[in-house]
C-alpha cells in the first residue's frame, strides 16, 4: 500500500484514519482502515468510567466520536447503541494506542484474527509480525491466544504495537501458571492473571463462565465432546473438584475488576459444537441461557459485554443461533467463530466457515472470528493469516451489503464501474487484495498495454462480453438517434 | 488416490463406480466417485428416444438404474423425477463413455467445472489434462468453453476421455466460423455447428434463446451491461439486424435436432447480472420468463431441460432467484454460476461465489457452475481448477447437509469421529482433499508419531480440548460408577 495511488489520511481533530484510493478517472474512494500505526493517544482524552457507563449517562466520549467518523454515523447514534448494550467499544484505559472501533449489529461487521504461539511452535517476533500483517489486511481486532512460554512478553509486544483492540483468554495463562493441570486452577490464580492482563492493556477477555458443573454431563453423548479449550479446562476443573465453576461463582468480582479498566467481556461459548452432528444441542443452549443471565450482571456494573457463538453448524441451523442469542442476551453483540457448515474439508476450513460466517453476519452477528486454512491441522503461518483475514473480510462485507449498509454498496459499485470501463489498475486498487488481483492478471498478460486492454486472457479479445456490451450500447444510442430523426415511431 | 487405503470399486451389473475409503478402525466409507476412467459403454445398453421420453412412458432405462445405485435411491424414484422434468440425465447417445448421473433438486447437488482455451492461451493437451484433473477432484460435469483455434479437436479429445457429461456453448464455435463478427452469424451456421457437436457426443448445450430483441434496451442503464459472452453476442446480432433472435425463432427446429441425440438443453441466462448493482433486475427476469416458455416447448419434444442462473447477487436477493425459476420454469433443474455475493474481491471469487453457491443450492439449485480464483482476471490453470472444484464440492455438500440428504451427514460423522478419536490418517483420507490436509498437518509436525498423537501444533499437548474432553468423559464415567455404588443418589 506504499503505492502513490493509495494514501493513509487522518480526518478531523481525532485524526481518524482512512485509506484513500485515487482512481485513474480522477475520482477517489475512502475505505475504512485498520492498518495503523496509530496516531491516537487516548490517555490524553480523559477517561470515563466505562463507555457503557458514559453512554448511559448521556455522555458522548471521544471514543464514540472517533467511531462515528469511521462509520459515517452521528456520535449520538453511536452513544445510543452503546447505551443500549447493542454495541461495544472495547477500549482498555491502559491501551491508549488503540484506535477506537465499535462492534454491534448496526455498524459495519467486524472481523477478528487469532494469533499467538503454542508450546510446539512460533516466536514472539513472529506473533507481533502476524498482528501487523493481520491489521494491514483489515483485521478489526486481534486475539492473542498464546499458550506456550513467554505469554506475558508476547502479549506486551502485541498490545504496545497494536492499533486495534486486543483480546485474550486469561485462563490459558492461568493454566500455564499451575503447570498445565486444570484441577490445580483456583479463583485466586485466575484473578491475579486477570489483573495482570487488565493492567497490561487487554481490551476484551474471553471468560467461559457459562460452563457450569451441571452442564458437563450434557456433553457426554456428543460426537465430539467439548472442543473449546477454555470450556474443556473448566469442565475438567468442575469435575475434578465436583464443584460449581469458580468463574461463575466469582462473576461479580470479575465485573468490579473489569469496570475499573473498561475491559469488555466476551462471554465464551465453552460448550459450542465441534461437529455438524452436535450443532444446536442442549449443552450449547443451556450455556447460552447462562450467558444471558451473566450479561445482566455485567451490565449492572456498566461493563460492556459481547457473547461468543459457534462453531460447526449446518446452514439450516444457523439462524436459530442468532435469534436465540438476541432473545436470551438482550441483543448484545454476537461474536461467532465461523460457523463451519461442513466437517469434510480440513485444509479449507476458511471456506467451510466463510460460508457460515457470511450468513450468520447477515442474520445479525456483529463480529466474526476468522478461521484459517490450518484450522484443525496446525498453527497458522503468515500466509494463512492473510488468507483467513481476506476470506473473512469477504464474509463481513457480503453481510454489510445484504443488510443494506450504505457505504458497502458504494465500494462494489466503484469496483464494478472500473471493471466495466476496463480501468484495470483501479480494479486492482479497489480489491480487498490488490497484490493478488494484479499478479493473477499479469500471469497471462503481463505487458503494460494489457492494463488498458478491453479484454483479459479469460475470454480473449473476440469474446469479451463487456467489450461487446459497449458496442451494443453504442448501437442502441444510434438506434435512439434514428428514432428521434424519424419522428419518434417505435422501432422495436 | 493410488494409496492402498483408497480403492475404486464397481457395483453390480452396471459397474457403478464408488470410492471406498478404508479406515484404521476396520470400517470403511463409500463415496460418490466421478474420477473415471469409465468402465461404461452405454452403446451396448440400447437407446431410448430420450431419457425424458422413456421416463414419461414408464420405462426405467439403464441410465436411471445406474443413477439409482450411485445416489442410493430406487430406480422408480429416478424415473419419476426425470418424467416430471425435475431431474435430467444428460447422456448423448454418441457419448457412450460417460457414466450416467442425474441433476435435480432431489439428488445430491452437482458441480460443473468450466475448462477450455481462449485465443490468448492454452493447448489441447492442457485442456484434456484439466478435464481429468477436475473429475479426479469431483467435478460432475465439465463444460468445454474453448473459443480459440482447434475448437473441434479440443472437444473431441475431451469427450472421448471424459467419464462425466460434457457441455458446450455452440455459439462460440459458430462465431469462430464467421471470423468473430457477431453480425455475420446466421441460423444456418449455428444449426450446422449444433449438428456437428451433437454428432460428436456433447451431452448438454447452453443456448441463449431467451435474449430477445426487446430485452436488449433493458440493459442500457445497467452498471455492467451484458456479461454473458453468449448473451452479448446475441444482443449484438439482434441489434445489428434489428431482428428477433434466430435462436428464439428456430427453437422448435433445435428441439427436434436435440431429441435425436438426447442432448439436454441448458437454457442460458444471457442477461444475468454482472455486478451486485444489477442483480434481480427487469432484464434478468424478463429473460427468465422467456426461458419458462421455451421449457414447455422443449418438453413437448421430450427434450430434457435445465435453466442457467446468475451471476452476481447479494445474499438477501438469492432466494428470489430460485423461487422465481421454480415458478416460471416448471421446477426443471436450476444450474447457477455462483452467485458471487460481492464484487470487491477479484482473486478470491471462488470464495465470494462459494458463499452464494452454498446458499442457492440449499434453496434448491441442482447444479453449481464453479468459479476459480482467476475469474475476471485470466484463464484458470491446473491449480485454479482444483481450488475451484474443491470450493464447489464444499458448497454442494453443505447444501446436501442443509437439505437433509441422508448420505451427506454420514460423511461428516465419519470425519468427526476420526477427529475426536485422533485417527489422523483417517481424518486426512476422508477429507475432500487428503493431500492438502496431510501436508498442512505435516508442515509443523512431520514425524510419524504425530500421526497418532492426541494433539496437533495448533494447540499443543496441554491445550488440546479434545484430549481434555476425553479426560472429562473418563471422569464422568467414574462419577457414574460412584453414583451406582452409593445407591443412586444425585451427585451433582
Interface residues (C-beta under 8 A of the other chain):
Chain A: X118 X119 X120 X121 X147 X148 X172 X175 X180 X182 X213 X214 X216 X217 X219 X220 X223 X224 X225 X226 X227 X228 X229 X231 X232 X233 X235 X236 X239 X240 X242 X274 X275 X276 X277 X314 X315 X316 X341 X342 X343 X344 X345 X346 X347 X348 X350 X351 X352 X354 X355 X358 X359 X362 X373 X374 X375 X376 X377 X378 X379 X381 X390 X391 X393 X394 X395 X397 X398 X399 X401 X402 X403 X409 X411 X412 X413 X415 X416 X417 X419 X420 X427 X428 X430 X431 X432 X433 X436 X437 X439 X440 X441 X443 X444 X445 X456 X457 X458 X459 X460 X461 X462 X463 X464 X465 X466 X468 X469 X470 X471 X472 X473 X475 X476 X479 X491 X492
Chain B: X118 X119 X120 X121 X147 X148 X172 X175 X180 X182 X213 X214 X216 X217 X219 X220 X223 X224 X225 X226 X227 X228 X229 X231 X232 X233 X235 X236 X239 X240 X242 X274 X275 X276 X277 X314 X315 X316 X341 X342 X343 X344 X345 X346 X347 X348 X350 X351 X352 X354 X355 X358 X359 X362 X373 X374 X375 X376 X377 X378 X379 X381 X390 X391 X393 X394 X395 X397 X398 X399 X401 X402 X403 X404 X409 X411 X412 X413 X415 X416 X417 X419 X420 X427 X428 X430 X431 X432 X433 X436 X437 X439 X440 X441 X443 X444 X445 X456 X457 X458 X459 X460 X461 X462 X463 X464 X465 X466 X468 X469 X470 X471 X472 X473 X475 X476 X479 X491 X492
